[in-house]
Amino acid sequence: MDPERLARFREVIYSSYGRDWQDAGGRFDPRAADRWGRAYGWYLRGWLPARRDAAIADLACGSGRLLYWLKSRGYTNLYGVDIAPDQVALARQVANVDQEDVLSWLAERPERFDLLIGLDIIEHFARDEALRFLELAYTALKPGGRLVLQTLNADSPFGLQVRYGDITHEWAYNVNQLARLLRRVGFVAIEAREQGPVPWGYSLASTARFLVWRLIRVGLQLWNLAETGARLPVLTRIFLIKADKG
């Protein structure tokens, strides 16, 4: 899709993205955000700044659930940005949020942040935009800062289901592909994690699902090992990856 048509498509879709694609209401729901956020204590373990006044930005912050979760953990220097007006209206009930294109927003803030988090954003960019996004994220981080991304996993047997589950998805990544892009930009200390059932501290059902998942995962690894002779680092349909500014 050429840039002009892509811009028009995004203008139409994102004008009511929260309502039409996320089933969002008009009021931020703290209880639903609490339920959603409980798993992220596990997913983001060891990746968050120790200082509670660290500058943290949520890129494509959506309805503000992550900002709410970070605020509940004592972080005070929080920022958000999203392009969808109905999403921004919800997130502004939680924190300081700008309605703007993420690429333009990052370009205006060199060496501003200790941590950038982008949950389910990079797959919405065309490939040239994705590279630009990573370059701008690198520039917007302070020396030693960190980028954390969450995205769909092209290596998962259910990767296509997620890839085509949102009309605004432009691309799908696996760990190898995204790690190479991050290194190309200059990031170091890259680490990926599965986003699967939480093993403990969430619910008994999640713990049981985690045990079942570990068994299924062994079977999937055996399948891939028999076919290719290699192991895959991540098999869940969604994964997280962190990278530090060198």
N, C-alpha and C positions, 0 to 999 in steps of 0.2 A: 504494500500500500504506500503510495507516495505521501510525502510529509503533509501536504495540504489536506488530503482526504483523511489521513490519520488524525490530524488535529480536529477536523470536523466531527469525526466519529467519537473521539474522546469528549468533545464538548457536549454532544448529545447524551452519551452514556453517563458521564460523571456528573451531569447536572442533577441527577436524582439517584446516584449510585447506592447510597445508604438505604433508601426506601425500596428500590427495585431489585437490588442484588444482594443486600445484606439483611433485609427484612427489619430494618431499624425503625424504632418509633421516634417520637419527638422529645423524649426525656431520657436522660442517662439513667441506667438501672444499676445501682451499686451492688445489689445482691447477685445479679447475673455476672457482673464484672468480677466479683469475688470468686464465684465458681470457676469462671474462665481462668483467672489468674493463679489459682492454687497450683496448677501444673507447672507454671513458669518458674517457681522456686527451684524445681528440679531441672528444667530445661536450661536455665541460665546460671546454674550453680558455678561459682568460681569465676564468672565472666563479668560481674558487675563491679564498679569502683568501690573501694573501701570508704572513700570520703563521701559523706552524704550531701556535700555541696558541689560535687562534680557536675559539670555541665553535660546534660544528657538530652539528646533530641530523638524523638520518635518520628521517623520518616514515613509518610503515608499513614498517619496515626489513626485513621478510621474514626470510630466512635469514641476513642480515648481510653479504651480498657487498659492498655499497657501503661499509659500515663497514670491512670488511677492506681494501678498495682504498684508502680514505682513510688508514687506519693505515699501509699500506705506503708511502704518499707522505709520511709524517712527521707527519701531524696527530695531536695528542695529546689534545685536549679534545673527545672524541666521545661522543655520546649517541644512543640509539635507542629507539623505541617501536613496539609492534605489539600487535594485539589477539588474534592467534592463538597459543595456548600452544605448539604444536609448532614454530612459526616462532621464537618467542622463545627456546626451548630451544637452537636452533641458533645464533642470533645472540649469545647470551650466551657462547658459546665464543670470541667475537671481541672484544666490547666491553660497555660498561655499557648494558643494555637493560631497559626497563620493559614489563610486560604491562599495557596500559591502553588505553582508548579515546583516540584521538588528540585529539579535541576537548577532553575533560576535561584531558588532559595539557598541552596548550598553554595552556589557561585558567589553570593554576596557575603559569605561568612567564613573567610579563611582562618584556619587555626583557632576556631571558636570552641570546639567541643572535646570533651574527654571520652565520650561514648556516643556513637550513632547506632541506633537500632532500626532496622527496616524489616518488619514482618510482612511477608507476602507482597513485596514491591517489585523486585528485580524482574520477575517473570512478566510484568506488565510493560516492560520496555522492549522496543525493537533492539536488535543486537548492537547497532552503533550507539544507541542511547544507553544501553547497559554499560558499555565501556566508559562512556562519558560520565555516567552516574558514579561508577567506582572511582574514577579520577577525581571527581568533585568531592566525593566523600573523603578520599585520602587528603585532599587539600584542606577540607573543613575541620579535620581532626588536629588537635594539638600533637606535638611530638610525643610518641608513646601512647597515643590514643587508640581506641579500639572500635572496630566495626563489627556488628552482629547482624547477620541476615537470616531470614527464614524463607524457604522457597520449596516448591514442589520438586519431587525427585524423579528424574527421568529413568533411573535404574529400578524403580519399584514396579512390580507387576501391575500396580494400579496407578502408575504415573499418568497414563493417558486420561484416566477418569478425572484426575485433578486438572490436568492440562486443559481439557475442554469443559471443565466445570464452570468456567467464567469466560464470558465472551471477550473480555479485555486482556486475557493472557496472550502474550506475543511469542513466548519461548519457554522451553523447559530445560533445566540444568540437572546434571549429576554432580557429585562431589568433585570428581577429577576435573571436569570442565570449568566449574566455578573457581576452584582452587587455582587453576592455571591463570585465569583472568585476574584474580586477586594478586598473584605473584607478579604478573605482567605490569600491574599498576605500581607495585612497590611494597605491598603488604607482606608481612612475615608472621611466623608463629601461627599458621593457619590450622584450625581444628574443626572437625565436623562432628555433629551429634545427631542421632536419630530422635525424631519426635514421635515417640510411641507411648504405650501405657506407662504411667508413673509407678515405680516398683513399691514405694512405701510413702506414707504420710498423706496420701490423697483419699483412698477408699479401699475397702477390702476387694471390691469388684475390680478396681484398677490393678491391685496387686495380683489377683488371679489372672487377669488379662495379660499382665506382664509375663507371668510364668508360661502361659500358653504361647504367647508371642515368641519367647525364647526358643521353644520347641519348633515352631513354624519357621523361625529364622534359620535354624540349623538345616532344615530341609531345603530352604531356598539357597543357602550357601552351597550345599552339596550339589544342587542342580547346576548352579553357575560354575562351580569348580569342575564338575564332570564335563560341561560343555566347553569351557574356556581355559581351564587350568588356573584360574585366578579367583581371588576373593573380592567381594565388594564391601566397602567400609560402612555403607548405609543402605538399608533396605526398606525403611518406612516410606510411606508415600510423601511425607513432608520431612525436611531435615533443616537443621540449623548449622551455621558455620560462622566462626569468629576469626578475625584477622587483625593484627596489630600494625600500627604505623611504624615503620622501621626508623 
